[in-house]
């Protein structure tokens, strides 16, 4: 019996929740990685700024290089037996994360006080590479499932919002656990208000709890998410992947975009720059918020858990507003509103050199703005892919490549600019981390606005390999487009920066 076309019925709530659970382990590990890795290596283990930055850069570079290659391979493979190709890669990536991540937040085995730092670098590097390979495989396979599970524009937004809601829940879990562990440790007689070698058990226990909890959610994903397996050497059938485009039974199949075709599409680079800017804001602010709290604002170490917790609670609440807001004002304006909130946070940090309780208000702004721009940028990426789900993993991989490399290079640049290269902190680092927070939010937000303006002028649309005749689309009367000049059918113009192809060009 033939299955109904994809997108004919709305995805069940249980299926949406199961799908969202599939990235929970990645989100837990990413929260620890971006928020606490530099702090752990530098303030707890006592490694230098450049070594800590080099390890993070090595991880980001490994992730960035693995991501597009994994995306390309994931699009070509057919899965393991009857298991779906996306879920097969997801399972392989999850295994790599589970076996490697606990070693990153544990002291170097066999290292002593007089062990040179380069030896520690060599020790941690293999675990970081394995972790990043697994993380990339899990992320790409999970993202690539979105346009395969749903086709409606607003369903993609909703599914992405569910996914980000679980991301926020993962961060809330990590910061809540960190707060509990720090409070239990502070109650001990040898309590200390600032981080040091005595805090090694906190990060070790935190990493072990994260891995165990994430494994449970990965099991939920693999049991509850149903992916149709593809036979070896085959691609999704047109009737299943593009049901909304089949207006007439006589329509000819649309040419499928392969990875080389994406490199010729201007919209591919537009979305890549916007996604990279978004990730720079989200990841760098998450990486340096703990340094800003402890070194610039001189707050006790419990704030490295409570402030990120407030950020992600506000992000969690705002993520559920994405679907109605997108329907009301569209993708572009939704993203612009999120950027305005980020700029409000940057302005607040710039003007307030010292903050007490008001830091919680600033954290609410940063969390809400980050959630808004991240959900919207991921939805724009799904719009770019449209019905080309067979090459969706390559697109997400390429987007993630720009994100990882940019983040790694930015962190290394910031670490090399640190005014206290031989000390944990000096008076100059008080203002240093203050301006780092201003730059990674307000400065990058300006670049994101410029990228958004380009998308508003030239909306996201497949121009050179659009459906129809496989040629460059030429304008038809009324401002519409088709595969060749003079074709009677048309593709409606994209509205709000989304891909809205209405019918196929007859051959």
C-alpha positions as CSV (number, residue, x, y, z in Angstrom):
1,X,0.0,0.0,0.0
2,X,1.4,3.4,-1.0
3,X,2.3,5.8,1.7
4,X,0.7,9.2,1.8
5,X,2.9,12.0,0.5
6,X,5.2,13.6,3.1
7,X,3.7,16.6,4.6
8,X,0.1,15.4,3.9
9,X,-0.5,15.0,7.7
10,X,1.0,16.9,10.5
11,X,3.7,15.1,12.5
12,X,2.3,13.7,15.7
13,X,3.3,15.3,19.0
14,X,5.0,12.1,20.2
15,X,7.1,12.0,17.0
16,X,8.1,15.6,17.4
17,X,9.2,15.1,21.0
18,X,11.1,12.0,20.1
19,X,12.9,13.8,17.3
20,X,13.8,16.8,19.5
21,X,15.3,14.3,22.1
22,X,17.8,13.2,19.5
23,X,20.1,16.2,20.0
24,X,19.9,16.3,23.8
25,X,23.2,14.6,24.4
26,X,24.9,16.9,21.9
27,X,23.3,19.9,23.6
28,X,24.4,18.8,27.0
29,X,28.0,18.3,25.9
30,X,28.0,21.6,23.9
31,X,26.9,23.5,27.0
32,X,29.8,22.1,29.0
33,X,32.2,22.6,26.0
34,X,31.5,26.2,25.2
35,X,30.7,27.5,28.7
36,X,33.2,25.7,30.9
37,X,36.1,24.3,28.8
38,X,38.2,27.5,28.8
39,X,37.3,28.1,32.5
40,X,38.2,24.5,33.4
41,X,41.5,24.3,31.6
42,X,42.6,27.8,32.7
43,X,41.1,28.5,36.2
44,X,40.9,24.9,37.5
45,X,43.8,23.0,35.9
46,X,46.0,26.1,35.6
47,X,46.9,25.8,31.9
48,X,47.9,29.0,30.0
49,X,45.5,31.1,27.9
50,X,47.1,30.0,24.6
51,X,47.0,26.3,25.4
52,X,43.4,26.5,26.5
53,X,42.5,28.4,23.3
54,X,44.6,26.0,21.1
55,X,42.6,23.0,22.5
56,X,39.3,24.7,21.8
57,X,40.5,25.7,18.3
58,X,41.7,22.1,17.6
59,X,38.2,20.9,18.6
60,X,36.4,23.5,16.4
61,X,38.7,22.8,13.5
62,X,38.1,19.0,13.7
63,X,34.4,19.6,13.9
64,X,34.5,22.1,11.0
65,X,36.4,19.7,8.8
66,X,34.4,16.6,9.7
67,X,31.0,18.3,9.3
68,X,30.9,18.9,5.5
69,X,32.6,15.5,4.8
70,X,30.1,13.8,7.0
71,X,27.3,15.7,5.3
72,X,28.5,14.5,1.9
73,X,28.8,10.9,3.0
74,X,25.5,11.0,4.9
75,X,23.7,12.1,1.7
76,X,25.3,9.2,-0.3
77,X,24.8,6.4,2.2
78,X,21.6,4.4,2.5
79,X,21.9,3.4,6.1
80,X,22.6,0.1,7.8
81,X,20.2,-2.4,6.5
82,X,16.6,-1.3,7.1
83,X,17.8,1.4,9.5
84,X,17.5,4.9,8.1
85,X,20.6,6.6,6.7
86,X,20.2,9.6,9.1
87,X,19.6,7.5,12.2
88,X,22.6,5.3,11.3
89,X,25.0,8.2,11.3
90,X,23.3,9.5,14.4
91,X,24.0,6.2,16.2
92,X,27.6,6.2,15.1
93,X,28.1,9.8,16.3
94,X,26.4,9.2,19.6
95,X,28.8,6.2,20.3
96,X,31.9,8.4,19.7
97,X,30.6,11.1,22.0
98,X,29.8,8.7,24.8
99,X,33.3,7.1,24.8
100,X,35.3,10.3,24.5
101,X,33.7,13.2,26.3
102,X,34.2,12.1,30.0
103,X,38.0,12.2,29.4
104,X,38.0,15.9,28.4
105,X,36.7,17.1,31.8
106,X,39.0,14.9,33.8
107,X,42.7,15.7,34.7
108,X,45.3,14.2,32.4
109,X,46.0,10.6,33.5
110,X,49.6,10.2,34.5
111,X,50.4,13.9,34.4
112,X,52.2,15.5,37.4
113,X,52.8,19.1,38.5
114,X,56.1,19.2,36.5
115,X,54.5,17.7,33.4
116,X,55.0,20.2,30.5
117,X,51.8,21.7,29.0
118,X,52.5,20.4,25.5
119,X,52.2,16.8,26.9
120,X,48.7,17.6,28.2
121,X,47.8,19.0,24.8
122,X,48.8,15.7,23.2
123,X,46.9,13.8,25.8
124,X,43.6,15.7,25.3
125,X,43.8,16.1,21.5
126,X,42.7,12.6,20.5
127,X,39.7,12.6,22.9
128,X,38.7,16.0,21.5
129,X,38.9,14.9,17.9
130,X,36.8,11.8,18.5
131,X,34.3,13.8,20.4
132,X,34.0,16.4,17.7
133,X,33.7,13.8,15.0
134,X,30.8,12.2,16.9
135,X,29.2,15.5,17.7
136,X,29.3,16.5,14.0
137,X,27.8,13.2,12.8
138,X,25.0,13.5,15.4
139,X,24.3,17.1,14.6
140,X,24.2,16.8,10.8
141,X,22.1,13.6,10.7
142,X,19.6,15.2,13.2
143,X,19.3,18.5,11.3
144,X,18.9,16.7,8.0
145,X,15.8,14.9,9.3
146,X,13.9,18.2,9.6
147,X,13.1,18.7,5.9
148,X,12.5,14.9,5.5
149,X,10.0,14.7,8.3
150,X,8.0,17.8,7.4
151,X,7.6,20.0,4.3
152,X,5.3,22.8,5.4
153,X,7.1,26.1,6.2
154,X,5.4,26.6,9.6
155,X,5.9,22.9,10.5
156,X,9.6,23.4,9.9
157,X,9.6,26.4,12.3
158,X,7.7,24.4,14.9
159,X,10.0,21.4,14.6
160,X,13.0,23.6,14.9
161,X,11.5,25.3,17.9
162,X,10.9,21.9,19.5
163,X,14.5,21.1,18.8
164,X,15.8,24.4,20.3
165,X,13.5,24.0,23.3
166,X,15.3,20.7,24.1
167,X,18.6,22.6,23.5
168,X,17.5,25.1,26.1
169,X,16.4,22.4,28.5
170,X,19.8,20.7,28.1
171,X,21.5,23.9,29.0
172,X,19.2,24.4,32.0
173,X,20.0,20.9,33.1
174,X,23.7,21.5,32.9
175,X,23.6,24.8,34.7
176,X,21.2,23.5,37.3
177,X,23.5,20.6,38.0
178,X,26.5,22.9,38.2
179,X,24.7,25.1,40.7
180,X,23.9,22.1,42.9
181,X,27.4,20.7,42.7
182,X,28.9,24.1,43.5
183,X,26.6,24.6,46.4
184,X,27.4,21.2,47.9
185,X,31.1,21.9,47.5
186,X,30.8,25.4,49.0
187,X,29.2,24.0,52.1
188,X,32.4,22.1,52.9
189,X,34.8,23.5,55.5
190,X,37.5,24.3,52.9
191,X,35.0,26.4,50.9
192,X,36.4,28.8,48.3
193,X,34.6,31.6,46.5
194,X,36.7,31.4,43.4
195,X,37.6,28.5,41.1
196,X,40.7,26.4,41.7
197,X,42.2,22.9,41.7
198,X,39.7,21.9,44.4
199,X,36.9,22.1,41.9
200,X,38.1,19.2,39.7
201,X,35.6,16.7,41.2
202,X,32.7,19.1,40.3
203,X,33.5,19.1,36.6
204,X,34.3,15.4,36.6
205,X,31.0,14.5,38.1
206,X,29.2,16.9,35.9
207,X,30.6,15.3,32.7
208,X,29.7,11.8,33.9
209,X,26.1,12.8,34.7
210,X,25.7,14.6,31.4
211,X,26.9,11.5,29.4
212,X,24.5,9.2,31.3
213,X,21.5,11.4,30.9
214,X,22.2,12.1,27.3
215,X,22.4,8.4,26.5
216,X,18.8,7.9,27.8
217,X,17.5,10.6,25.5
218,X,19.3,9.2,22.5
219,X,17.6,5.9,23.2
220,X,14.2,7.7,23.2
221,X,15.1,9.3,19.8
222,X,16.0,6.0,18.1
223,X,12.9,4.2,19.4
224,X,10.4,7.0,18.7
225,X,11.6,8.5,15.4
226,X,10.7,6.7,12.3
227,X,12.8,7.3,9.2
228,X,12.0,5.6,5.9
229,X,15.2,3.7,4.7
230,X,16.4,4.2,1.2
231,X,17.7,1.3,-0.9
232,X,21.4,1.5,-1.7
233,X,22.1,3.8,-4.6
234,X,18.7,5.4,-4.6
235,X,17.4,8.9,-3.7
236,X,14.0,10.0,-2.4
237,X,11.2,9.7,-4.9
238,X,9.9,12.9,-6.3
239,X,6.3,12.2,-5.2
240,X,7.4,11.7,-1.6
241,X,9.8,14.6,-1.2
242,X,8.0,17.3,-3.3
243,X,4.2,16.7,-2.9
244,X,3.3,20.4,-2.9
245,X,4.9,20.9,-6.3
246,X,3.0,18.2,-8.1
247,X,0.1,20.3,-9.3
248,X,-0.5,18.3,-12.4
249,X,0.0,14.6,-13.2
250,X,1.8,15.5,-16.4
251,X,4.5,17.5,-14.6
252,X,8.0,16.3,-15.2
253,X,10.5,15.6,-12.4
254,X,12.6,18.5,-11.1
255,X,16.3,18.2,-11.4
256,X,17.9,17.3,-8.1
257,X,20.6,19.5,-6.7
258,X,23.9,17.8,-5.8
259,X,26.7,19.3,-3.7
260,X,28.4,21.0,-6.7
261,X,25.2,22.8,-7.6
262,X,24.9,24.3,-4.2
263,X,28.3,26.0,-4.6
264,X,26.9,28.0,-7.5
265,X,23.8,29.3,-5.7
266,X,24.1,32.8,-4.2
267,X,21.5,32.0,-1.6
268,X,23.7,29.3,-0.3
269,X,26.4,31.9,0.7
270,X,23.8,34.4,2.0
271,X,22.4,31.9,4.5
272,X,25.9,30.6,5.4
273,X,27.0,34.1,6.4
274,X,23.9,34.7,8.4
275,X,24.1,31.3,10.1
276,X,27.8,31.9,10.9
277,X,27.1,35.3,12.4
278,X,24.3,33.9,14.5
279,X,26.5,31.1,15.8
280,X,29.3,33.5,16.6
281,X,26.9,35.5,18.8
282,X,25.5,32.5,20.5
283,X,28.6,30.5,21.0
284,X,31.1,33.2,21.9
285,X,28.8,34.8,24.4
286,X,28.3,31.4,26.0
287,X,32.0,30.8,26.0
288,X,33.0,34.1,27.6
289,X,30.1,34.8,29.9
290,X,31.7,32.8,32.8
291,X,35.0,34.7,32.3
292,X,33.1,38.0,32.3
293,X,31.3,37.2,35.5
294,X,34.3,36.0,37.4
295,X,37.1,38.3,36.1
296,X,35.3,41.5,35.1
297,X,32.4,41.7,37.5
298,X,34.3,39.8,40.2
299,X,31.3,37.8,41.2
300,X,31.4,34.5,43.2
301,X,31.8,31.3,41.3
302,X,28.2,30.2,41.9
303,X,27.2,32.9,39.3
304,X,28.8,30.8,36.5
305,X,25.8,28.5,37.0
306,X,23.0,30.9,37.9
307,X,23.5,33.5,35.1
308,X,23.6,31.0,32.2
309,X,20.6,29.3,33.8
310,X,18.6,32.6,33.6
311,X,19.7,33.0,30.0
312,X,18.4,29.7,28.9
313,X,15.2,29.9,30.9
314,X,14.4,33.1,28.9
315,X,15.5,31.4,25.7
316,X,13.3,28.4,26.5
317,X,10.2,30.6,27.0
318,X,10.9,32.7,23.9
319,X,11.4,29.6,21.7
320,X,7.7,28.8,21.9
321,X,6.8,32.2,20.4
322,X,8.6,31.5,17.2
323,X,5.8,29.9,15.3
324,X,3.1,32.6,15.9
325,X,5.7,35.4,15.5
326,X,6.9,34.0,12.2
327,X,3.3,33.7,10.9
328,X,2.7,37.3,11.9
329,X,5.7,39.2,10.7
330,X,7.8,36.7,8.7
331,X,11.3,35.2,9.0
332,X,13.3,38.4,8.3
333,X,11.6,40.6,10.8
334,X,11.6,37.9,13.4
335,X,15.4,37.7,13.1
336,X,15.7,41.5,13.1
337,X,13.7,41.7,16.4
338,X,16.1,39.1,17.9
339,X,19.1,41.1,16.8
340,X,17.7,44.3,18.4
341,X,17.4,42.4,21.7
342,X,21.1,41.3,21.4
343,X,22.1,45.0,20.7
344,X,20.1,46.0,23.8
345,X,22.2,43.6,25.9
346,X,25.5,44.9,24.3
347,X,24.5,48.5,25.1
348,X,23.6,47.6,28.7
349,X,27.0,45.9,29.2
350,X,28.8,48.8,27.5
351,X,27.2,51.4,29.8
352,X,27.3,49.5,33.0
353,X,30.9,48.7,34.0
354,X,29.8,47.2,37.3
355,X,26.6,45.2,37.8
356,X,25.0,43.5,40.7
357,X,21.5,42.1,40.6
358,X,20.9,43.8,37.3
359,X,23.1,41.2,35.6
360,X,20.0,39.0,35.7
361,X,18.0,41.4,33.6
362,X,20.9,41.5,31.0
363,X,21.0,37.7,31.0
364,X,17.3,37.6,30.1
365,X,17.9,39.8,27.1
366,X,20.8,37.7,25.9
367,X,18.9,34.5,26.3
368,X,15.8,35.6,24.5
369,X,17.7,37.3,21.7
370,X,20.0,34.2,21.2
371,X,17.0,31.9,21.0
372,X,15.2,34.1,18.5
373,X,18.0,34.4,16.0
374,X,19.2,30.8,16.3
375,X,15.7,29.3,15.7
376,X,15.1,31.7,12.8
377,X,18.5,31.1,11.1
378,X,18.0,27.3,11.3
379,X,14.5,27.8,9.7
380,X,16.0,29.8,6.9
381,X,18.5,27.0,6.3
382,X,15.6,24.5,6.0
383,X,13.9,27.0,3.6
384,X,17.0,27.0,1.5
385,X,17.0,23.2,1.2
386,X,13.3,23.1,0.4
387,X,12.6,19.9,-1.4
388,X,16.2,19.0,-2.0
389,X,16.4,16.8,1.1
390,X,18.7,14.3,-0.6
391,X,21.5,16.8,-0.3
392,X,20.4,18.5,2.9
393,X,23.2,17.0,5.0
394,X,25.8,18.7,2.8
395,X,24.1,22.0,3.2
396,X,23.9,21.7,7.0
397,X,27.5,20.5,7.0
398,X,28.7,23.4,5.0
399,X,26.9,25.9,7.2
400,X,28.3,24.2,10.3
401,X,31.8,24.3,8.8
402,X,31.7,28.1,8.6
403,X,30.4,28.2,12.1
404,X,33.0,26.0,13.7
405,X,36.0,27.5,12.0
406,X,34.9,31.0,12.7
407,X,34.3,30.3,16.3
408,X,37.6,28.5,16.8
409,X,39.6,31.2,15.1
410,X,37.7,33.9,17.1
411,X,38.5,32.2,20.4
412,X,42.1,31.8,19.5
413,X,42.4,35.4,18.5
414,X,40.8,36.5,21.8
415,X,43.1,34.3,23.8
416,X,46.2,35.7,22.1
417,X,45.0,39.2,22.8
418,X,44.8,38.5,26.6
419,X,46.7,41.1,28.5
420,X,48.0,38.6,31.1
421,X,49.7,35.8,29.2
422,X,51.6,34.4,32.2
423,X,49.0,34.9,35.0
424,X,45.5,33.6,35.6
425,X,44.3,37.2,35.8
426,X,45.7,40.7,36.3
427,X,44.0,44.1,36.7
428,X,44.0,44.5,32.9
429,X,41.8,41.5,32.4
430,X,38.9,43.2,34.2
431,X,38.2,45.5,31.3
432,X,39.4,42.9,28.7
433,X,36.5,40.5,29.3
434,X,34.1,43.4,29.5
435,X,34.9,44.5,26.0
436,X,35.1,40.9,24.8
437,X,31.4,40.5,25.8
438,X,30.5,43.8,24.0
439,X,32.3,42.8,20.8
440,X,31.0,39.2,20.5
441,X,27.4,40.4,20.9
442,X,27.1,44.0,19.6
443,X,29.9,43.8,17.1
444,X,28.9,40.6,15.4
445,X,25.2,41.7,15.5
446,X,26.1,44.5,13.1
447,X,27.5,42.0,10.7
448,X,24.4,39.9,11.1
449,X,22.2,42.9,10.2
450,X,24.2,43.5,7.1
451,X,23.7,39.8,6.0
452,X,20.0,40.1,6.8
453,X,19.7,43.2,4.6
454,X,21.2,41.2,1.7
455,X,18.6,38.5,2.2
456,X,15.8,41.1,2.3
457,X,17.0,42.6,-1.0
458,X,17.8,39.2,-2.7
459,X,15.4,36.7,-1.0
460,X,16.4,33.1,-0.4
461,X,15.6,31.3,-3.7
462,X,17.2,28.6,-5.9
463,X,18.2,30.7,-8.9
464,X,20.6,28.7,-11.2
465,X,19.3,25.2,-10.6
466,X,15.7,25.8,-10.0
467,X,12.9,23.3,-10.8
468,X,12.0,23.0,-14.5
469,X,14.5,22.8,-17.3
470,X,17.7,22.8,-15.3
471,X,18.8,26.2,-16.6
472,X,19.2,29.6,-15.0
473,X,15.8,31.0,-14.2
474,X,14.8,34.0,-16.2
475,X,12.2,36.6,-15.2
476,X,8.7,36.1,-16.6
477,X,6.0,38.8,-16.9
478,X,4.7,39.9,-13.5
479,X,8.1,39.5,-11.8
480,X,7.9,35.7,-11.6
481,X,10.4,33.0,-12.5
482,X,10.5,29.8,-14.4
483,X,13.1,27.4,-15.8
484,X,13.2,29.0,-19.2
485,X,12.0,32.1,-20.9
486,X,8.4,31.9,-22.2
487,X,7.3,29.0,-20.1
488,X,3.7,29.2,-19.2
489,X,4.0,28.0,-15.6
490,X,5.6,30.1,-12.9
491,X,7.2,29.9,-9.5
492,X,5.7,32.4,-7.2
493,X,8.2,35.0,-5.8
494,X,9.6,34.2,-2.4
495,X,7.9,36.1,0.4
496,X,9.6,37.0,3.7
497,X,12.9,35.4,2.5
498,X,11.4,31.8,2.2
499,X,11.5,29.4,-0.7
500,X,7.9,29.2,-2.0
501,X,8.0,27.4,-5.4
502,X,4.4,27.0,-6.5
503,X,4.4,24.8,-9.6
504,X,6.7,22.9,-11.9
505,X,7.9,24.1,-15.3
506,X,6.6,21.7,-18.0
507,X,9.3,20.3,-20.3
